Amino acid sequence: IYLTLYISIQEYFFFFKQKTAYEMLRSLVGSEMCIRDRYMGYAPVTDFWLSFLSLFLIITLRICIKKYFFKPVYGILADKFQDANRVKETQKMLKWIGDVVYYSLSTATGFFLMKNSDFMPYSLTGNGQCKNIFAEHPFGPDEPYLRTFITLQFGSHLYSFFDQVINKRKDFKFWEMLLHHILACQLIYFSYSFKYYKVAALVLLVHDPGDVILCITRFYNNIRNHNVLLLFAFLIMSVFVWTYTRVYVYIPCIIKTSWEYYQAGYEHQEIWSSVANCVLFMVVMLGLLAVMHIYWISFLIKAAVTGVIGKGKIKNSYDEVKANQNQINKDK
């Protein structure tokens, strides 16, 4: 990771031409071979200017939402939230509004850009096949629309990372969410750098729909006089969308295909031996993300079950369990 950033920074400040890392650092060995022989080129820092533009626009959007929607949201909040806790919950709900806006736009944009692509699977309403995410790599077309989509999305993940580090250091889920944000940012940057544009775009696409439904569910759960049946319907929909996109589609379509690509090797065998570790590293990151998906889905299912048992009193079981664990650790 360090060497990838180092090479990109060198290119940006010293105007190096497209060279492999081997030409710059001839002494690299072992696991660094994936950088040494990055024959497909690497992404210069200047490619990510759209990410910082996206980061700025997201910050602007959230400031506007907080300015114009704080009082209305504060007024519709359930009566159980009072005083400082009411302000805190209002800020959470404002964040969820911003998330719904952003993830809805990114989902619609992703489906529009990829709906007719050769790698958009039937499971995502496409007519392509998952195996094509590696087709002609790295000698295929440049895919500028995918590059733009990925770099814009990278700005959102940068925002989430900085927000976690700066504003949520005392949150009992800090390290867990920090791991998620670091993993997401590294996976995007890595796959983009090695021109796995289709992999990165598909991973981003399967993540966003579930977040839209989940944010709507959490928002509706906190408002006054909500309809219990409608709330339960939102929760069931969240469980279904998360399970469908992040498990049913994500694991066989992206992880399984990437693993098969790694096992099969590359048709240019003299190149494959140098980049095999890169593909394996990407598969490991994808697998870790899948573990986190299953972990979070289990809490969504628990929330649905407690909603049935509690006759509509649906709570955020994930936050409750983590908070209880945190309190136990403090007591010890």
Secondary structure by P-SEA (a helix, b strand, c coil): caaaaaaaaaaaaacccccccccccccccccccccccccccccccccaaaaaaaaaaaaaaaaaaaaccaaaaaaaccccccaaaaaaaaaaaaaaaaaaaaaaaaaaaaaaacccccccccccccccccccccccccccccaaaaaaaaaaaaaaaaaaaaaaacccccccaaaaaaaaaaaaaaaaaaaaaacaaaaaaaaaaaccaaaaaaaaaaaaaacccccaaaaaaaaaaaaaaaaaacccccccccaaaaaaaaaacccaaaaaaacaaaaaaaaaaaaaaaaaaaaaaaaaaaaaaaaaaacccccaaaaaaaaaaaaaaaac
